[in-house]
Amino acid sequence: MIEMQDVGFGYRGGDQLLSHVSLVLQPGSFHFLTGPSGAGKTTFLRLCTGELTPSGGRIGAFGRDMAELSRDGIALLRRRIGVLHQDTQFLDHLPLVENVALPLTVSDRPIDMPALRGLLAWVGLTAHARALPPSLSGGERQRAALARAVILSPDLVLADEPTGNLDEEMSMRLLELLVELNRSGKTVLVATHDLNLIRAIKPQVQARVLRISGGRVQLAGADL
């Protein structure tokens, strides 16, 4: 799915943020990525999508070397990856259902309304289909963003601090939806600094916990 071999990355004019990262995200796996703010969690996810190019090493995605892909090739690759951010962004003048369907519209794919309604039902937002984004709560916006992230049926779902603005109850509900995606065969990687949340959800899923420390990505031990 995603394979990194001795990958390094540093922003221009700054220190090396990640170094000697080697790991594999297997199909159907579930990973948590932890580490303090500024450790490189978001950078790691952006490397996975091809948004950033490593300063060293190799990244493979779905059997292809990212360095050999053209801009169009990277764009096609990204359609196989759904990304959920902490800060959701919607077009506030469009109803929720149209916001969720935007990836289909942008990629010139037909909109299957029964499937779209089923997706809204899965995230518990059927009653809000015609609501405008500003009227939604934080938890509703994140669940809508998750629906939008998976509308193209991606193989890999990356979530970057998706519960950072949610209370504990809403955080658990969102993670439970991500666990359901994993059980359906999707590969899921969740970046979070909330160790209590990881401990709470781990009994529901076979997950590996990765920790970024000193620029390295390591398997977290029993001290999690």
Protein Blocks (a to p, Z undefined) as FASTA:
>chain_A
ZZcehiacddehiacfbghiacdddehiacddeddehilmmmmmmmmnomaccfedjdde
ehiafklpcfklmmmmmmmpccddfbdcddfkbcfklmmmmmmmmnopacdfklmmmmmm
mnopmmmmmpcfklpcfklmmmmmmmmmmmnopabdcdehkllmpcfklmmmmmmmmmmm
mmnopacddddfblklmmmmmmmpccdddddeehiacdddfkZZ
